[in-house]
Amino acid sequence: MVLYAKTSKVPQMSNRTVKIIIGGLAVLGFGQPAMVHASYPAIPEYAPVVKTRGELVVEAALEQLGVPYKYARSVPGVAFDCSGLTAYAWGTQGVTLPRSSRAQYKVTQPVSEAIPGDLLFFKKPVGHVAIYIGDGKMIHAPRRGDVVKIVDVNWNKVVGIGRP
């Protein structure tokens, strides 16, 4: 976005029109930065936060923190197994995933670097799946007797990264 404004704080440049590039410096005709104020159009004091689909998936999964593990379950607020949690979280964004970690591995696009929302696969053959949440952490439903929780990713045990 480019705005045009008149200078008012620099006496020798008074009333000259300069081009202002949002996110950069206003540069006058001979390359000197100047303090300017835009008279139009006004820039809002806030901007809406735009989230990626992966970030929304992470939010859906985080809402399930502390929910008990139960094999073959995918019931928000009640119980999840690992693939049930991933299928539920991606389902909130209109993406249907199969109900086993191995099948999810087969239908996702392999990627080399994880971003929030990507699925992390473990064991050979694949037998566990988690959601990467960023900063080296993942959320998953680990095992019987445990709950949905956040843990550090052990990258040495990751056998694949998939993007639905």
GIGI-V28774 format. One record per pair of residues at least 12 apart in sequence whose C-alpha atoms are under 10 Angstrom apart, sorted by the first residue. I is the first residue (numbers start at 1). J is the second residue. D is the distance in Angstrom with one decimal. If there is no record, write none. Layout:
i=(I & I)
j=(J & J)
d=(D & D)
This chain:
i=(1 & 1 & 1 & 1 & 2 & 2 & 2 & 2 & 2 & 3 & 3 & 3 & 3 & 3 & 3 & 3 & 3 & 3 & 3 & 3 & 3 & 4 & 4 & 4 & 4 & 4 & 4 & 4 & 4 & 4 & 4 & 4 & 5 & 5 & 5 & 5 & 5 & 5 & 5 & 5 & 5 & 5 & 5 & 6 & 6 & 6 & 6 & 6 & 6 & 6 & 6 & 7 & 7 & 7 & 7 & 7 & 7 & 7 & 7 & 8 & 8 & 8 & 8 & 8 & 9 & 9 & 9 & 9 & 10 & 10 & 10 & 13 & 13 & 16 & 16 & 17 & 17 & 18 & 18 & 18 & 19 & 20 & 20 & 20 & 22 & 52 & 52 & 53 & 53 & 53 & 53 & 53 & 53 & 54 & 54 & 54 & 54 & 54 & 54 & 54 & 54 & 54 & 54 & 54 & 54 & 54 & 55 & 55 & 55 & 55 & 55 & 55 & 55 & 56 & 56 & 56 & 56 & 56 & 56 & 57 & 57 & 57 & 57 & 57 & 57 & 57 & 57 & 57 & 57 & 57 & 57 & 57 & 57 & 58 & 58 & 58 & 58 & 58 & 58 & 58 & 58 & 58 & 58 & 58 & 58 & 59 & 59 & 59 & 59 & 59 & 60 & 60 & 60 & 60 & 60 & 60 & 60 & 60 & 60 & 61 & 61 & 61 & 61 & 61 & 61 & 61 & 61 & 61 & 61 & 61 & 61 & 61 & 61 & 61 & 62 & 62 & 62 & 62 & 62 & 62 & 62 & 63 & 63 & 63 & 63 & 64 & 64 & 64 & 64 & 64 & 64 & 64 & 64 & 64 & 64 & 64 & 64 & 64 & 65 & 65 & 65 & 65 & 65 & 65 & 65 & 65 & 66 & 66 & 66 & 66 & 66 & 66 & 66 & 66 & 67 & 67 & 67 & 67 & 67 & 67 & 67 & 67 & 68 & 68 & 68 & 68 & 68 & 68 & 68 & 68 & 68 & 68 & 68 & 69 & 69 & 69 & 69 & 69 & 69 & 69 & 69 & 69 & 69 & 69 & 69 & 69 & 70 & 70 & 70 & 70 & 70 & 70 & 70 & 70 & 70 & 71 & 71 & 71 & 71 & 71 & 72 & 72 & 72 & 73 & 73 & 74 & 74 & 74 & 74 & 74 & 75 & 76 & 76 & 79 & 79 & 79 & 80 & 80 & 80 & 80 & 80 & 80 & 81 & 81 & 81 & 81 & 81 & 81 & 81 & 81 & 81 & 81 & 81 & 81 & 82 & 82 & 82 & 82 & 82 & 82 & 82 & 82 & 82 & 82 & 82 & 82 & 82 & 82 & 83 & 83 & 83 & 83 & 83 & 83 & 83 & 83 & 83 & 83 & 83 & 83 & 83 & 83 & 83 & 83 & 84 & 84 & 84 & 84 & 84 & 84 & 84 & 84 & 85 & 85 & 85 & 85 & 85 & 85 & 85 & 85 & 86 & 86 & 86 & 86 & 86 & 86 & 86 & 86 & 86 & 86 & 86 & 86 & 86 & 86 & 87 & 87 & 87 & 87 & 89 & 89 & 90 & 90 & 90 & 90 & 90 & 95 & 96 & 97 & 100 & 100 & 100 & 100 & 101 & 101 & 101 & 101 & 101 & 101 & 101 & 101 & 101 & 101 & 102 & 102 & 102 & 102 & 102 & 102 & 102 & 102 & 102 & 103 & 103 & 104 & 104 & 104 & 104 & 104 & 104 & 104 & 105 & 105 & 105 & 105 & 105 & 105 & 105 & 105 & 105 & 105 & 105 & 105 & 105 & 105 & 106 & 106 & 107 & 107 & 107 & 108 & 108 & 108 & 108 & 109 & 109 & 109 & 109 & 110 & 110 & 110 & 110 & 110 & 111 & 111 & 111 & 111 & 112 & 112 & 112 & 113 & 113 & 113 & 114 & 114 & 114 & 114 & 114 & 114 & 114 & 114 & 114 & 115 & 115 & 115 & 115 & 115 & 115 & 115 & 115 & 116 & 116 & 116 & 116 & 116 & 116 & 116 & 116 & 116 & 117 & 117 & 117 & 117 & 117 & 117 & 117 & 117 & 117 & 117 & 118 & 118 & 118 & 118 & 118 & 118 & 118 & 118 & 118 & 118 & 119 & 119 & 119 & 119 & 119 & 119 & 119 & 119 & 119 & 119 & 120 & 120 & 120 & 120 & 120 & 120 & 120 & 120 & 120 & 120 & 120 & 120 & 120 & 121 & 121 & 121 & 121 & 121 & 121 & 122 & 122 & 122 & 122 & 122 & 122 & 122 & 122 & 123 & 123 & 123 & 123 & 124 & 124 & 124 & 125 & 126 & 126 & 126 & 128 & 128 & 128 & 128 & 128 & 129 & 129 & 129 & 129 & 129 & 129 & 130 & 130 & 130 & 130 & 130 & 131 & 131 & 131 & 131 & 132 & 132 & 132 & 132 & 132 & 133 & 133 & 133 & 133 & 134 & 134 & 135 & 135 & 136 & 136 & 136 & 136 & 136 & 137 & 137 & 137 & 137 & 137 & 138 & 138 & 138 & 138 & 138 & 139 & 139 & 139)
j=(20 & 21 & 22 & 23 & 19 & 20 & 21 & 22 & 23 & 18 & 19 & 20 & 21 & 22 & 26 & 38 & 39 & 40 & 41 & 42 & 43 & 17 & 18 & 19 & 20 & 21 & 26 & 37 & 38 & 39 & 40 & 41 & 17 & 18 & 19 & 20 & 26 & 36 & 37 & 38 & 39 & 40 & 41 & 18 & 19 & 20 & 36 & 37 & 38 & 39 & 40 & 26 & 28 & 34 & 35 & 36 & 37 & 38 & 39 & 34 & 35 & 36 & 37 & 38 & 34 & 35 & 36 & 37 & 34 & 35 & 36 & 28 & 34 & 28 & 29 & 29 & 36 & 34 & 36 & 38 & 38 & 36 & 37 & 38 & 43 & 116 & 117 & 90 & 92 & 93 & 94 & 116 & 117 & 89 & 90 & 93 & 115 & 116 & 117 & 118 & 119 & 131 & 132 & 133 & 163 & 164 & 115 & 116 & 117 & 118 & 132 & 133 & 134 & 89 & 90 & 92 & 93 & 116 & 117 & 86 & 87 & 88 & 89 & 90 & 91 & 92 & 93 & 116 & 117 & 118 & 131 & 132 & 133 & 86 & 89 & 90 & 116 & 117 & 118 & 131 & 132 & 133 & 134 & 138 & 139 & 89 & 92 & 116 & 117 & 133 & 76 & 85 & 86 & 88 & 89 & 90 & 91 & 92 & 93 & 76 & 85 & 86 & 87 & 88 & 89 & 90 & 92 & 117 & 131 & 133 & 139 & 140 & 148 & 149 & 89 & 133 & 139 & 140 & 148 & 149 & 150 & 76 & 77 & 89 & 148 & 76 & 77 & 78 & 79 & 80 & 85 & 89 & 139 & 140 & 141 & 147 & 148 & 149 & 77 & 139 & 140 & 141 & 147 & 148 & 149 & 150 & 78 & 79 & 141 & 146 & 147 & 148 & 149 & 150 & 79 & 80 & 81 & 141 & 146 & 147 & 148 & 149 & 80 & 81 & 141 & 142 & 143 & 144 & 145 & 146 & 147 & 148 & 149 & 81 & 82 & 84 & 85 & 140 & 141 & 142 & 143 & 144 & 145 & 146 & 147 & 148 & 82 & 84 & 141 & 142 & 143 & 144 & 145 & 146 & 147 & 83 & 84 & 141 & 143 & 144 & 84 & 99 & 100 & 85 & 99 & 86 & 87 & 88 & 89 & 99 & 88 & 88 & 89 & 141 & 147 & 148 & 140 & 141 & 142 & 143 & 147 & 148 & 99 & 100 & 101 & 128 & 129 & 140 & 141 & 142 & 143 & 144 & 147 & 148 & 99 & 100 & 101 & 127 & 128 & 129 & 130 & 131 & 139 & 140 & 141 & 142 & 143 & 148 & 97 & 98 & 99 & 100 & 101 & 102 & 103 & 104 & 119 & 127 & 128 & 129 & 130 & 131 & 140 & 141 & 97 & 98 & 99 & 100 & 101 & 129 & 140 & 141 & 99 & 129 & 130 & 131 & 139 & 140 & 141 & 148 & 98 & 99 & 100 & 101 & 104 & 117 & 118 & 119 & 129 & 130 & 131 & 139 & 140 & 141 & 99 & 100 & 101 & 104 & 117 & 131 & 117 & 118 & 119 & 131 & 164 & 164 & 164 & 164 & 126 & 127 & 128 & 129 & 119 & 120 & 121 & 122 & 125 & 126 & 127 & 128 & 129 & 130 & 121 & 122 & 123 & 124 & 125 & 126 & 127 & 128 & 129 & 126 & 127 & 119 & 121 & 126 & 129 & 162 & 163 & 164 & 119 & 120 & 121 & 122 & 126 & 127 & 128 & 129 & 159 & 160 & 161 & 162 & 163 & 164 & 126 & 162 & 162 & 163 & 164 & 161 & 162 & 163 & 164 & 161 & 162 & 163 & 164 & 160 & 161 & 162 & 163 & 164 & 160 & 161 & 162 & 163 & 160 & 161 & 162 & 160 & 161 & 162 & 131 & 132 & 133 & 134 & 136 & 160 & 161 & 162 & 163 & 131 & 132 & 133 & 134 & 135 & 136 & 161 & 163 & 131 & 132 & 133 & 134 & 135 & 136 & 137 & 138 & 163 & 130 & 131 & 132 & 133 & 134 & 138 & 139 & 162 & 163 & 164 & 130 & 131 & 132 & 133 & 134 & 138 & 161 & 162 & 163 & 164 & 131 & 132 & 133 & 138 & 139 & 160 & 161 & 162 & 163 & 164 & 132 & 138 & 139 & 140 & 153 & 155 & 157 & 158 & 159 & 160 & 161 & 162 & 163 & 157 & 158 & 159 & 160 & 161 & 162 & 154 & 155 & 156 & 157 & 158 & 159 & 160 & 161 & 157 & 158 & 159 & 160 & 157 & 158 & 159 & 159 & 158 & 159 & 160 & 140 & 141 & 142 & 143 & 158 & 141 & 142 & 158 & 160 & 161 & 162 & 142 & 150 & 153 & 158 & 161 & 150 & 153 & 161 & 162 & 150 & 151 & 152 & 153 & 161 & 150 & 151 & 152 & 153 & 152 & 153 & 152 & 153 & 151 & 152 & 153 & 154 & 155 & 150 & 151 & 152 & 153 & 154 & 150 & 151 & 152 & 153 & 154 & 151 & 152 & 153)
d=(8.8 & 6.6 & 6.1 & 9.2 & 7.0 & 5.8 & 5.0 & 6.3 & 9.8 & 8.6 & 6.2 & 5.2 & 6.6 & 7.6 & 9.8 & 7.5 & 9.3 & 7.5 & 7.3 & 9.5 & 9.9 & 6.6 & 5.8 & 4.8 & 5.8 & 8.7 & 9.5 & 9.7 & 7.1 & 8.3 & 7.6 & 8.7 & 5.6 & 5.8 & 6.8 & 7.2 & 9.5 & 7.3 & 6.7 & 4.9 & 6.0 & 7.1 & 9.2 & 6.3 & 9.0 & 10.0 & 7.1 & 7.3 & 7.1 & 7.5 & 9.8 & 9.9 & 9.6 & 8.1 & 7.5 & 5.1 & 6.8 & 8.4 & 9.7 & 9.9 & 8.3 & 6.6 & 7.5 & 9.9 & 8.2 & 6.4 & 6.6 & 8.4 & 7.3 & 7.3 & 8.2 & 8.8 & 9.2 & 8.9 & 9.7 & 9.8 & 9.9 & 9.4 & 8.6 & 9.8 & 10.0 & 8.6 & 9.5 & 8.3 & 9.7 & 8.8 & 9.0 & 8.7 & 9.7 & 6.9 & 9.9 & 9.0 & 7.6 & 9.5 & 8.3 & 8.8 & 7.7 & 5.4 & 3.9 & 6.9 & 9.9 & 9.4 & 9.2 & 8.7 & 9.0 & 9.3 & 8.9 & 5.8 & 6.0 & 9.6 & 9.8 & 7.8 & 9.4 & 8.4 & 8.7 & 8.3 & 7.5 & 9.1 & 7.9 & 8.6 & 9.9 & 8.9 & 5.1 & 5.6 & 8.4 & 7.1 & 6.9 & 8.2 & 5.7 & 9.1 & 8.6 & 9.9 & 9.1 & 9.5 & 7.2 & 8.8 & 6.7 & 5.6 & 9.1 & 7.2 & 7.8 & 6.0 & 9.3 & 9.3 & 8.2 & 8.2 & 10.0 & 10.0 & 9.2 & 9.0 & 9.6 & 9.4 & 9.7 & 8.2 & 5.3 & 8.2 & 9.4 & 7.1 & 9.2 & 9.4 & 6.9 & 7.6 & 9.9 & 7.9 & 5.4 & 8.8 & 9.6 & 9.4 & 8.1 & 9.4 & 7.3 & 8.4 & 8.6 & 9.5 & 9.1 & 9.2 & 7.5 & 9.6 & 8.6 & 8.3 & 8.6 & 8.7 & 8.4 & 9.5 & 9.7 & 6.7 & 6.2 & 8.9 & 9.0 & 8.9 & 8.4 & 9.3 & 9.6 & 9.7 & 9.6 & 9.2 & 6.6 & 8.4 & 8.8 & 8.3 & 8.9 & 9.0 & 7.3 & 5.0 & 5.5 & 7.9 & 9.7 & 9.5 & 9.2 & 8.6 & 5.1 & 5.1 & 6.3 & 9.7 & 5.7 & 7.2 & 10.0 & 8.4 & 8.7 & 5.3 & 5.4 & 8.4 & 6.6 & 8.5 & 7.8 & 9.6 & 9.1 & 8.2 & 7.4 & 6.1 & 4.2 & 6.4 & 9.6 & 5.4 & 8.0 & 9.7 & 9.5 & 9.5 & 5.8 & 7.0 & 6.1 & 5.6 & 6.6 & 5.7 & 5.2 & 6.7 & 9.0 & 9.5 & 8.6 & 9.7 & 7.8 & 6.2 & 8.2 & 8.8 & 8.9 & 9.4 & 8.7 & 9.6 & 8.2 & 7.4 & 6.9 & 8.0 & 8.7 & 8.5 & 9.3 & 9.1 & 7.9 & 6.6 & 9.9 & 9.0 & 8.2 & 7.8 & 9.5 & 9.1 & 8.5 & 8.8 & 9.2 & 6.5 & 9.4 & 9.7 & 8.5 & 7.7 & 9.5 & 9.4 & 9.9 & 9.4 & 9.5 & 8.4 & 5.5 & 7.4 & 7.5 & 8.6 & 9.3 & 8.7 & 9.2 & 8.3 & 7.4 & 9.2 & 6.4 & 5.8 & 6.6 & 9.3 & 9.4 & 5.9 & 4.7 & 6.4 & 8.1 & 8.6 & 8.7 & 8.0 & 5.7 & 5.4 & 5.3 & 9.0 & 9.3 & 7.8 & 9.9 & 9.4 & 7.4 & 6.1 & 7.8 & 9.8 & 8.8 & 8.3 & 9.2 & 8.9 & 6.2 & 7.7 & 8.9 & 9.5 & 9.8 & 8.6 & 9.4 & 9.0 & 8.2 & 8.7 & 9.1 & 7.2 & 6.9 & 8.4 & 9.5 & 8.8 & 9.6 & 8.8 & 9.0 & 9.2 & 9.6 & 7.7 & 7.5 & 6.8 & 6.6 & 9.3 & 8.1 & 9.2 & 6.7 & 8.9 & 9.5 & 8.6 & 8.9 & 8.9 & 8.3 & 9.8 & 10.0 & 9.8 & 8.0 & 7.4 & 8.9 & 7.9 & 9.4 & 8.2 & 8.5 & 8.7 & 9.5 & 9.6 & 7.4 & 8.8 & 9.9 & 6.5 & 5.8 & 5.6 & 5.5 & 9.0 & 8.4 & 9.5 & 9.8 & 9.7 & 7.6 & 5.1 & 6.2 & 7.8 & 8.5 & 8.9 & 9.8 & 8.6 & 9.0 & 9.4 & 8.4 & 8.3 & 9.7 & 8.5 & 8.3 & 8.8 & 7.0 & 9.8 & 7.5 & 9.6 & 9.7 & 8.4 & 9.9 & 7.7 & 8.2 & 6.6 & 9.2 & 9.4 & 9.7 & 8.8 & 8.4 & 9.0 & 7.4 & 8.5 & 4.9 & 5.2 & 4.7 & 8.2 & 5.1 & 5.0 & 6.2 & 7.1 & 5.7 & 4.5 & 6.4 & 9.0 & 8.0 & 5.7 & 5.9 & 6.8 & 8.3 & 6.8 & 8.7 & 9.9 & 7.4 & 9.4 & 9.6 & 6.9 & 9.0 & 8.0 & 9.3 & 9.8 & 6.6 & 8.1 & 8.4 & 9.6 & 6.7 & 7.4 & 6.4 & 9.3 & 9.8 & 9.6 & 8.9 & 7.5 & 5.2 & 4.5 & 5.2 & 8.9 & 9.9 & 9.4 & 8.9 & 9.8 & 9.3 & 5.7 & 5.5 & 6.2 & 8.4 & 9.3 & 9.9 & 9.4 & 7.7 & 8.8 & 8.4 & 5.8 & 5.5 & 8.0 & 9.5 & 9.6 & 6.7 & 5.8 & 5.0 & 7.3 & 4.8 & 6.1 & 9.5 & 9.1 & 9.9 & 8.3 & 5.7 & 5.1 & 6.3 & 7.9 & 6.5 & 8.3 & 9.8 & 9.7 & 8.9 & 9.3 & 9.7 & 6.4 & 7.7 & 6.1 & 4.8 & 6.6 & 9.1 & 8.5 & 5.7 & 5.6 & 5.1 & 6.2 & 7.8 & 9.7 & 9.6 & 9.6 & 6.1 & 5.0 & 5.3 & 7.1 & 9.3 & 7.1 & 7.5 & 6.7 & 9.5 & 9.7 & 9.8 & 7.4 & 9.1 & 9.7 & 7.7 & 8.8 & 9.1 & 9.2 & 8.1 & 9.7 & 9.7 & 8.6 & 8.9 & 9.4 & 9.6 & 9.5 & 9.9 & 8.6 & 9.7 & 9.4 & 10.0 & 9.8 & 9.5 & 10.0 & 9.7 & 9.7 & 9.6 & 9.9 & 9.7 & 8.1 & 9.1 & 8.7 & 9.9 & 9.9 & 9.8 & 9.8 & 9.7 & 8.7 & 9.2 & 8.7 & 5.9 & 5.6 & 8.5 & 8.7 & 6.7 & 5.6 & 4.4 & 5.2 & 8.9 & 5.5 & 5.6 & 6.2 & 6.0 & 9.5 & 6.5 & 8.8 & 9.2)
